[in-house]
């Protein structure tokens, strides 16, 4: 049998030559990459992570220095964010970094391993010094102890143990970081040298591959690609539904065999097209003969014809059934929507009626003007009804007034406000000073809210400021549960602190009494009591809380303005601060000017 240089042999010869070139390139490259991969592994798994971990430890030391300074110089409660961060830094952040460095350090040289061991020892000593500071200043009241404050200040001074130990650790870490960076640089230079060699090798072998590829491409194009392109154009026309006008000329090789098969395919497609047109027009009785017993497409078309005829009948029946079902569901949905709308209207109307009931307990404007002529009340509920309310009454020539913040806001807060209002009226009939009223109120509210509770630890209650004012003697008495009183005199704000337990925290065996503060007011003084809603409002350019310091500073700006005008300024200021954000809590501010 004569030798036949078929398409397979042509392609095999071309690819054989190309594969030979690829093998040469692969073998040469493999040897170079092995060393580069080892160097890259050292950089990725040892050098860079070591530098990053050491720099992270250095940043942690700097943060600890800042946080311990804040602990000493900023008076705060144990639960303040900075104190929690310092505790978290020691208990969570540092152990994590320490563990990561210990996993990396066995790959360092012996000198750096000894240095990091000293760093860890110094860190333990530094944390022990931190603990001494925490013992000196454990809570808010400890800052008032001059000796504790002095000892803590001395420890962070220029010659203090914490200052010295922190600088020693930072110096050691800087030295370690410089060593690791130098090691990383050396290893990187070695890898770059390997890649430079690889680059030259690729340049030479690349040129050889290009020349070989061009020769193989010319050979393949002339013997294979051009004939295949002709068949491709015919297939593209078929994909668009265009049949060739005549039979395609055949050849003696594999492409000729493909041409013969394509001619048969075109004939079969024409027959299928005619049958599909007939089925599509609903002529399910159209006859169609498969090309052979093995013609899967032909037999499938016959089955499809029978299935389509049956499906058309079934679908017509389902359309009728589904249409009736959809109509029924639509009617049900419309009925449910009507019920929901009615329920929503009923609930909203009930809440609006509750608003009128709540407003009925608030002192009317004429009573406020009568009892406190030179005053204002800024009252901005968050919802339709409010958890904040203000209360005012008169007894024995004294005016009693209070700003009350009940647990929650909206409907729950409104219920609490009714309970608080009745309890205040009852307390005033039995007590005289604000502190006595709050003690009585605490007991009454606790018994009312927790009478049916299995435990007395529920958080329902009230925060409030309560004052009694004698307009003849200008004597003001104040007692507060969490909410302080601001007194502005000579352009300075004095904060009269409230007791740190709310109304509703009275339980058997845990009785606490409120403090009664007596203040002799002077002409020109301003007095403000308020709930926490104003200071807690989010807003501003960064969407943060307004905060009490900014509130006090703004009150100073209002000094000299008429008391009625101050109300408008306070309202416009908080609205501007809030911007497009929603109000987060009820807002209540009461101001009094001694003219």
C-alpha positions as CSV (number, residue, x, y, z in Angstrom):
1,X,0.0,0.0,0.0
2,X,1.4,3.4,-1.1
3,X,2.4,5.9,1.6
4,X,-0.3,8.5,2.3
5,X,0.7,11.7,3.9
6,X,-2.6,12.3,5.6
7,X,-3.7,15.4,7.6
8,X,-3.0,13.6,10.9
9,X,0.6,12.9,9.8
10,X,1.0,16.5,8.6
11,X,-0.2,17.9,12.0
12,X,1.8,15.3,13.9
13,X,5.0,16.3,12.1
14,X,4.5,20.0,12.8
15,X,3.6,19.5,16.4
16,X,6.5,17.1,16.9
17,X,8.9,19.7,15.9
18,X,7.2,22.3,18.1
19,X,7.1,19.9,21.1
20,X,10.8,19.3,20.7
21,X,11.5,23.1,21.1
22,X,9.1,23.3,24.1
23,X,10.9,20.4,25.8
24,X,14.2,22.2,25.4
25,X,12.7,25.4,26.8
26,X,11.0,23.6,29.7
27,X,14.1,21.7,30.8
28,X,16.3,24.8,30.7
29,X,13.7,26.9,32.5
30,X,13.0,24.2,35.2
31,X,16.5,24.3,36.5
32,X,16.6,28.1,36.8
33,X,13.1,28.3,38.4
34,X,13.9,25.7,41.1
35,X,16.4,28.0,42.7
36,X,14.2,31.1,42.2
37,X,11.2,29.3,43.8
38,X,13.3,28.5,46.9
39,X,14.4,32.1,47.2
40,X,10.8,33.3,46.7
41,X,9.6,30.9,49.4
42,X,12.1,32.4,51.8
43,X,10.9,35.9,51.0
44,X,7.1,35.0,51.1
45,X,7.2,32.7,54.1
46,X,10.0,34.1,56.3
47,X,11.4,37.5,55.5
48,X,8.3,39.6,54.5
49,X,6.1,38.0,57.3
50,X,8.8,38.6,59.8
51,X,9.1,42.3,58.9
52,X,5.3,42.7,58.9
53,X,4.9,41.0,62.2
54,X,7.7,43.0,63.9
55,X,6.3,46.2,62.5
56,X,2.8,45.2,63.8
57,X,4.4,44.5,67.3
58,X,6.1,47.9,67.2
59,X,2.7,49.6,66.4
60,X,1.1,47.6,69.2
61,X,3.8,49.0,71.6
62,X,3.1,52.5,70.4
63,X,-0.6,52.0,70.9
64,X,-0.1,50.6,74.4
65,X,1.9,53.8,75.2
66,X,-0.9,56.0,74.0
67,X,-3.6,54.0,75.8
68,X,-1.8,53.9,79.1
69,X,-1.3,57.7,78.8
70,X,-5.1,58.0,78.2
71,X,-5.7,55.8,81.3
72,X,-3.7,58.1,83.5
73,X,-4.5,61.6,82.1
74,X,-8.2,61.1,81.1
75,X,-10.5,60.5,84.0
76,X,-13.0,57.8,83.0
77,X,-15.0,54.8,84.2
78,X,-13.6,51.2,83.9
79,X,-15.9,50.5,80.9
80,X,-14.5,53.4,78.8
81,X,-13.5,52.4,75.2
82,X,-9.8,53.2,75.7
83,X,-9.5,51.1,78.8
84,X,-11.2,48.2,77.1
85,X,-8.8,48.6,74.2
86,X,-5.8,48.5,76.5
87,X,-7.1,45.3,78.2
88,X,-7.9,43.8,74.8
89,X,-4.4,44.7,73.5
90,X,-2.8,42.7,76.3
91,X,-5.2,39.7,76.4
92,X,-5.9,39.2,72.7
93,X,-3.8,41.3,70.3
94,X,-0.3,40.8,71.9
95,X,-0.6,37.0,72.4
96,X,-1.6,36.6,68.7
97,X,1.4,38.6,67.4
98,X,3.7,36.9,69.9
99,X,2.6,33.4,68.7
100,X,3.1,34.4,65.0
101,X,6.7,35.8,65.7
102,X,7.6,32.7,67.6
103,X,6.6,30.6,64.6
104,X,8.8,32.7,62.3
105,X,11.9,33.3,64.6
106,X,13.4,29.7,64.3
107,X,14.3,30.7,60.7
108,X,16.2,33.8,61.8
109,X,19.9,33.8,62.7
110,X,20.9,33.1,66.3
111,X,21.6,36.8,67.2
112,X,18.1,37.9,66.2
113,X,16.5,35.0,68.0
114,X,18.2,36.1,71.2
115,X,17.0,39.7,70.6
116,X,13.4,38.8,70.2
117,X,13.6,36.7,73.4
118,X,14.7,39.8,75.2
119,X,11.8,41.8,73.6
120,X,9.2,39.3,74.8
121,X,10.7,39.4,78.4
122,X,10.6,43.3,78.3
123,X,7.0,43.1,77.1
124,X,6.0,41.1,80.1
125,X,7.7,43.6,82.4
126,X,5.9,46.5,80.5
127,X,2.5,44.8,81.1
128,X,3.4,44.4,84.8
129,X,4.0,48.1,85.0
130,X,0.7,48.7,83.2
131,X,-1.0,46.6,85.9
132,X,0.5,48.8,88.6
133,X,-1.2,51.8,86.9
134,X,-4.5,50.0,86.7
135,X,-4.3,49.2,90.4
136,X,-3.6,52.9,91.2
137,X,-6.4,54.2,89.0
138,X,-9.1,51.4,88.8
139,X,-12.2,53.5,88.6
140,X,-13.6,57.1,88.3
141,X,-13.2,58.0,92.0
142,X,-9.6,56.9,92.2
143,X,-8.5,59.9,90.0
144,X,-9.5,62.1,92.9
145,X,-6.7,60.5,95.0
146,X,-3.7,62.8,94.6
147,X,-1.2,60.3,95.7
148,X,-2.4,57.6,93.2
149,X,-2.5,60.2,90.4
150,X,1.0,61.4,91.2
151,X,2.5,57.8,91.3
152,X,0.8,57.0,88.0
153,X,2.0,60.3,86.3
154,X,5.5,59.6,87.6
155,X,5.6,56.1,85.9
156,X,4.9,57.6,82.4
157,X,7.1,60.7,82.9
158,X,10.4,61.1,81.0
159,X,12.3,59.1,83.7
160,X,9.4,56.8,84.6
161,X,9.6,53.0,84.3
162,X,6.9,52.7,81.7
163,X,8.4,55.5,79.5
164,X,11.9,53.9,79.8
165,X,10.7,50.4,79.2
166,X,8.6,51.3,76.2
167,X,11.5,53.2,74.5
168,X,13.8,50.2,75.2
169,X,11.4,47.8,73.5
170,X,11.0,50.2,70.5
171,X,14.7,50.5,70.1
172,X,15.1,46.7,70.1
173,X,12.3,46.3,67.6
174,X,13.7,48.9,65.3
175,X,17.0,47.0,65.3
176,X,15.3,43.7,64.6
177,X,13.2,45.2,61.8
178,X,16.3,46.7,60.1
179,X,18.0,43.3,60.3
180,X,15.1,41.5,58.7
181,X,14.7,44.2,56.0
182,X,18.4,43.8,55.2
183,X,18.0,40.0,55.0
184,X,15.0,40.4,52.8
185,X,16.9,42.8,50.5
186,X,19.8,40.4,50.2
187,X,17.6,37.5,49.3
188,X,15.6,39.6,46.8
189,X,18.8,40.6,45.0
190,X,19.8,37.0,44.7
191,X,16.4,36.1,43.2
192,X,16.7,39.1,40.8
193,X,20.0,37.8,39.6
194,X,18.5,34.3,38.9
195,X,15.6,36.0,37.0
196,X,18.1,38.0,34.9
197,X,19.8,34.8,33.8
198,X,16.4,33.3,33.1
199,X,15.4,36.4,31.0
200,X,18.5,36.0,28.7
201,X,17.7,32.3,28.3
202,X,14.1,33.0,27.4
203,X,15.2,35.6,24.9
204,X,17.4,33.1,23.0
205,X,15.0,30.2,23.1
206,X,12.1,32.5,22.3
207,X,13.6,33.6,19.0
208,X,14.1,29.9,18.1
209,X,10.5,29.1,19.0
210,X,9.3,32.0,16.8
211,X,11.2,30.9,13.8
212,X,10.1,27.3,14.2
213,X,6.5,28.4,14.8
214,X,6.5,30.5,11.6
215,X,7.8,27.6,9.5
216,X,5.2,25.2,11.0
217,X,2.4,27.8,10.5
218,X,3.3,28.2,6.8
219,X,3.3,24.5,6.3
220,X,0.0,24.0,8.2
221,X,-1.7,26.9,6.4
222,X,-0.9,25.6,2.9
223,X,-1.9,22.0,3.5
224,X,-4.7,22.2,6.1
225,X,-6.0,25.6,7.0
226,X,-7.1,26.9,3.6
227,X,-9.3,23.8,2.8
228,X,-10.8,23.9,6.3
229,X,-11.6,27.6,5.9
230,X,-13.7,26.8,2.8
231,X,-15.7,24.2,4.9
232,X,-16.0,26.7,7.7
233,X,-17.6,29.3,5.4
234,X,-20.2,26.7,4.3
235,X,-20.9,25.8,8.0
236,X,-21.3,29.5,8.9
237,X,-23.8,29.9,6.1
238,X,-25.6,26.8,7.4
239,X,-25.7,28.3,10.9
240,X,-27.5,31.3,9.4
241,X,-30.0,29.0,7.6
242,X,-28.4,29.4,4.2
243,X,-28.0,26.2,2.3
244,X,-25.3,25.8,-0.4
245,X,-26.6,26.0,-4.0
246,X,-25.0,22.7,-5.1
247,X,-22.9,19.8,-3.9
248,X,-19.5,20.5,-2.6
249,X,-16.5,19.2,-4.5
250,X,-14.8,16.3,-2.6
251,X,-11.1,15.4,-2.1
252,X,-9.2,12.1,-1.4
253,X,-8.0,12.9,2.1
254,X,-9.7,13.4,5.4
255,X,-11.0,16.8,4.3
256,X,-12.7,15.0,1.3
257,X,-14.3,12.7,3.8
258,X,-15.6,15.7,5.8
259,X,-16.9,17.2,2.6
260,X,-18.9,14.0,1.8
261,X,-20.4,14.0,5.3
262,X,-21.3,17.7,5.0
263,X,-23.2,17.0,1.7
264,X,-25.2,14.4,3.5
265,X,-25.8,16.7,6.4
266,X,-27.1,19.5,4.2
267,X,-29.6,17.0,2.6
268,X,-30.8,15.8,6.0
269,X,-31.2,19.4,7.3
270,X,-33.3,20.4,4.3
271,X,-35.6,17.5,5.0
272,X,-35.8,18.3,8.7
273,X,-36.5,22.0,7.9
274,X,-39.5,21.1,5.8
275,X,-40.8,18.7,8.5
276,X,-40.3,21.3,11.3
277,X,-42.2,23.9,9.2
278,X,-45.1,21.6,8.9
279,X,-45.2,20.7,12.6
280,X,-44.8,24.4,13.5
281,X,-48.0,25.3,11.5
282,X,-49.9,22.6,13.4
283,X,-49.8,19.9,10.7
284,X,-49.2,17.0,13.1
285,X,-50.2,14.4,10.4
286,X,-47.2,15.3,8.2
287,X,-45.1,12.3,7.2
288,X,-41.4,12.1,7.8
289,X,-38.9,9.3,7.1
290,X,-35.7,9.0,9.2
291,X,-32.5,8.5,7.2
292,X,-31.9,5.1,8.8
293,X,-32.7,2.9,11.8
294,X,-29.8,4.6,13.6
295,X,-31.0,8.1,12.8
296,X,-31.6,9.3,16.4
297,X,-32.6,12.8,15.3
298,X,-35.2,11.5,12.8
299,X,-36.8,9.2,15.4
300,X,-36.6,11.9,18.0
301,X,-38.5,14.3,15.6
302,X,-41.3,11.8,15.2
303,X,-41.6,11.4,19.0
304,X,-41.6,15.2,19.3
305,X,-44.4,15.5,16.8
306,X,-46.6,13.1,18.8
307,X,-45.7,14.8,22.1
308,X,-46.4,18.3,20.8
309,X,-49.8,17.2,19.6
310,X,-50.6,15.8,23.1
311,X,-49.0,18.7,24.9
312,X,-51.1,21.2,22.9
313,X,-54.3,19.5,24.1
314,X,-53.1,19.3,27.7
315,X,-51.9,22.9,27.8
316,X,-55.2,24.3,26.5
317,X,-56.9,22.5,29.4
318,X,-54.3,23.8,32.0
319,X,-54.6,27.4,30.7
320,X,-58.3,27.3,31.5
321,X,-57.8,25.8,35.0
322,X,-54.9,28.2,35.9
323,X,-56.8,31.3,34.7
324,X,-59.7,30.4,37.1
325,X,-57.2,29.8,40.0
326,X,-55.3,33.1,39.4
327,X,-58.6,35.0,39.5
328,X,-59.5,33.4,42.8
329,X,-56.1,34.1,44.3
330,X,-56.3,37.7,43.3
331,X,-59.6,38.1,45.0
332,X,-58.1,36.6,48.2
333,X,-55.1,38.9,48.1
334,X,-57.3,42.0,47.7
335,X,-59.3,40.9,50.8
336,X,-56.2,40.4,52.9
337,X,-54.8,43.8,51.8
338,X,-58.0,45.4,52.9
339,X,-57.8,43.8,56.3
340,X,-54.1,44.8,56.8
341,X,-55.0,48.4,55.8
342,X,-57.8,48.5,58.4
343,X,-55.6,47.1,61.1
344,X,-52.8,49.6,60.3
345,X,-55.3,52.5,60.5
346,X,-56.7,51.2,63.8
347,X,-53.2,50.9,65.4
348,X,-52.1,54.4,64.1
349,X,-55.4,56.0,65.4
350,X,-54.9,54.3,68.8
351,X,-51.3,55.7,69.1
352,X,-52.4,59.2,68.1
353,X,-55.1,59.0,70.7
354,X,-52.5,57.9,73.2
355,X,-50.5,61.0,72.2
356,X,-53.4,63.2,73.2
357,X,-53.6,61.4,76.5
358,X,-49.9,61.8,77.1
359,X,-50.0,65.5,76.2
360,X,-52.8,65.9,78.8
361,X,-50.3,65.1,81.6
362,X,-47.7,67.7,80.5
363,X,-47.9,71.1,82.2
364,X,-49.7,73.6,79.9
365,X,-47.8,76.6,78.6
366,X,-49.7,79.0,80.8
367,X,-48.8,77.0,83.9
368,X,-45.1,76.9,82.9
369,X,-45.1,80.7,82.4
370,X,-46.8,81.2,85.8
371,X,-44.4,79.0,87.8
372,X,-41.2,79.7,85.9
373,X,-41.7,83.0,84.0
374,X,-38.2,83.2,82.6
375,X,-37.8,79.7,81.2
376,X,-38.2,77.5,78.2
377,X,-39.0,73.8,77.5
378,X,-37.6,72.2,74.3
379,X,-39.6,68.9,73.8
380,X,-39.1,66.8,70.7
381,X,-40.5,63.3,70.8
382,X,-38.9,60.7,68.5
383,X,-42.2,59.0,67.7
384,X,-45.8,59.9,67.9
385,X,-45.7,59.3,71.7
386,X,-42.6,59.8,73.9
387,X,-40.7,58.2,76.7
388,X,-39.5,61.7,77.8
389,X,-41.8,64.0,79.7
390,X,-41.5,67.2,81.8
391,X,-43.3,67.8,85.1
392,X,-43.9,70.9,87.1
393,X,-45.9,71.8,90.3
394,X,-45.9,74.2,93.3
395,X,-45.7,73.5,97.0
396,X,-45.1,75.8,100.0
397,X,-44.1,78.7,97.8
398,X,-41.5,76.6,95.9
399,X,-41.7,75.6,92.2
400,X,-40.8,71.9,91.5
401,X,-39.8,71.0,88.0
402,X,-38.2,67.9,86.4
403,X,-36.9,66.5,83.1
404,X,-37.7,62.7,83.0
405,X,-36.3,60.1,80.6
406,X,-38.2,56.8,80.9
407,X,-36.9,53.4,79.6
408,X,-37.3,53.2,75.8
409,X,-39.3,55.5,73.5
410,X,-42.5,55.3,71.5
411,X,-45.4,53.3,73.0
412,X,-43.3,51.5,75.8
413,X,-41.8,54.8,76.9
414,X,-45.2,56.5,76.9
415,X,-46.6,53.9,79.3
416,X,-43.6,54.5,81.6
417,X,-44.2,58.2,81.4
418,X,-47.8,57.8,82.8
419,X,-46.4,55.7,85.7
420,X,-43.7,58.3,86.4
421,X,-46.1,61.2,86.2
422,X,-48.5,59.7,88.8
423,X,-45.6,58.6,91.0
424,X,-44.2,62.2,91.0
425,X,-47.5,63.7,92.0
426,X,-47.8,61.2,94.8
427,X,-44.3,61.7,96.0
428,X,-44.6,65.5,96.1
429,X,-47.6,65.2,98.5
430,X,-45.5,63.2,101.0
431,X,-42.0,64.7,100.6
432,X,-40.3,68.2,100.4
433,X,-36.7,68.0,99.1
434,X,-35.8,66.7,95.6
435,X,-33.7,63.9,97.2
436,X,-36.6,62.7,99.4
437,X,-38.9,62.8,96.4
438,X,-36.4,60.7,94.4
439,X,-36.0,58.2,97.2
440,X,-39.8,57.8,97.5
441,X,-40.1,57.6,93.8
442,X,-37.4,55.0,93.5
443,X,-39.2,52.7,96.0
444,X,-42.7,53.3,94.5
445,X,-41.5,52.7,90.9
446,X,-39.5,49.6,91.8
447,X,-42.5,48.1,93.7
448,X,-44.9,48.9,90.8
449,X,-42.7,47.5,88.0
450,X,-41.3,44.5,89.8
451,X,-44.3,43.4,91.9
452,X,-45.0,40.5,89.6
453,X,-41.4,39.8,88.5
454,X,-39.6,36.6,89.5
455,X,-36.4,38.6,90.0
456,X,-35.7,42.2,90.7
457,X,-33.1,42.8,88.0
458,X,-35.3,44.2,85.2
459,X,-34.0,47.4,83.6
460,X,-37.3,49.3,83.5
461,X,-37.1,52.7,85.2
462,X,-36.3,56.3,84.7
463,X,-33.4,58.8,84.6
464,X,-34.3,62.3,85.7
465,X,-33.2,65.6,87.0
466,X,-35.5,67.2,89.7
467,X,-35.3,70.8,91.1
468,X,-37.1,72.9,93.6
469,X,-36.7,76.7,93.2
470,X,-37.6,79.4,95.7
471,X,-38.2,82.6,93.6
472,X,-37.9,84.8,96.8
473,X,-34.6,83.5,98.2
474,X,-33.2,82.2,94.8
475,X,-32.4,79.0,96.5
476,X,-32.3,75.9,94.2
477,X,-32.3,72.4,95.4
478,X,-31.4,69.6,93.0
479,X,-31.2,65.7,93.0
480,X,-30.6,63.6,89.9
481,X,-30.6,60.0,88.7
482,X,-27.9,59.8,86.0
483,X,-29.0,63.1,84.5
484,X,-26.8,66.1,85.8
485,X,-27.6,69.8,86.1
486,X,-25.6,72.5,84.3
487,X,-25.2,75.9,86.0
488,X,-23.7,78.7,83.9
489,X,-22.2,81.6,85.9
490,X,-19.6,84.1,84.7
491,X,-19.4,82.4,81.3
492,X,-18.3,79.1,82.9
493,X,-20.3,75.8,83.1
494,X,-20.5,74.0,86.4
495,X,-21.8,70.5,86.3
496,X,-23.8,69.3,89.3
497,X,-23.4,65.5,89.1
498,X,-26.3,63.1,89.5
499,X,-26.2,59.8,91.4
500,X,-25.3,56.8,89.2
501,X,-28.4,54.6,89.8
502,X,-31.7,55.0,88.1
503,X,-35.2,55.3,89.4
504,X,-36.6,51.8,89.6
505,X,-33.4,50.2,91.1
506,X,-34.7,49.9,94.7
507,X,-34.8,46.4,96.0
508,X,-34.8,44.9,99.5
509,X,-31.4,44.9,101.0
510,X,-30.0,47.2,98.3
511,X,-31.4,50.6,99.3
512,X,-29.5,53.6,98.1
513,X,-30.3,57.3,98.8
514,X,-30.1,60.2,96.4
515,X,-28.0,63.2,97.2
516,X,-29.7,66.6,97.7
517,X,-27.7,69.5,96.3
518,X,-28.4,73.1,97.5
519,X,-27.3,76.0,95.2
520,X,-27.6,79.7,96.0
521,X,-28.4,81.2,92.6
522,X,-27.3,84.7,91.6
523,X,-28.6,87.3,89.1
524,X,-27.6,86.3,85.6
525,X,-27.3,82.6,86.3
526,X,-28.6,80.0,83.8
527,X,-29.8,76.6,84.9
528,X,-30.4,73.7,82.5
529,X,-31.7,70.1,83.0
530,X,-32.2,67.6,80.2
531,X,-32.5,64.0,79.0
532,X,-29.7,62.3,77.0
533,X,-31.5,62.6,73.6
534,X,-29.8,65.9,72.6
535,X,-26.2,64.7,73.3
536,X,-26.8,61.2,71.8
537,X,-28.2,62.5,68.4
538,X,-26.1,61.3,65.4
539,X,-25.3,63.8,62.7
540,X,-22.7,66.2,61.5
541,X,-20.3,65.7,58.5
542,X,-19.2,62.3,59.8
543,X,-22.5,61.0,61.3
544,X,-21.2,60.9,64.9
545,X,-22.9,61.7,68.2
546,X,-23.3,65.3,69.3
547,X,-21.8,64.5,72.7
548,X,-22.1,66.4,76.1
549,X,-19.0,68.5,75.7
550,X,-20.2,70.1,72.4
551,X,-23.6,70.6,74.1
552,X,-22.0,72.5,77.0
553,X,-19.9,74.6,74.6
554,X,-23.1,75.5,72.6
555,X,-24.9,76.5,75.8
556,X,-22.1,78.9,76.5
557,X,-22.6,80.5,73.1
558,X,-26.2,81.2,74.0
559,X,-25.3,83.3,77.1
560,X,-26.8,86.8,76.8
561,X,-29.6,85.7,74.5
562,X,-33.2,85.8,75.7
563,X,-34.4,82.6,77.3
564,X,-37.2,82.1,74.8
565,X,-34.7,82.7,71.9
566,X,-32.4,80.0,73.3
567,X,-35.1,77.4,72.7
568,X,-35.2,78.3,69.0
569,X,-31.4,78.2,68.8
570,X,-31.2,74.8,70.5
571,X,-33.9,73.4,68.2
572,X,-32.3,74.8,65.0
573,X,-28.9,73.6,66.0
574,X,-29.9,70.0,66.6
575,X,-31.9,69.9,63.4
576,X,-28.9,71.2,61.4
577,X,-26.7,68.6,63.2
578,X,-29.2,65.8,62.4
579,X,-29.5,66.6,58.8
580,X,-30.9,63.8,56.8
581,X,-30.5,61.2,59.6
582,X,-33.4,60.1,61.7
583,X,-33.9,61.2,65.3
584,X,-32.5,58.4,67.5
585,X,-34.2,59.3,70.8
586,X,-36.7,61.7,72.5
587,X,-35.1,65.1,73.2
588,X,-36.0,67.3,76.2
589,X,-34.2,70.4,77.5
590,X,-35.5,72.8,80.2
591,X,-33.7,76.1,80.7
592,X,-34.1,78.7,83.5
593,X,-32.6,82.3,83.6
594,X,-32.3,84.2,86.9
595,X,-33.0,87.8,85.7
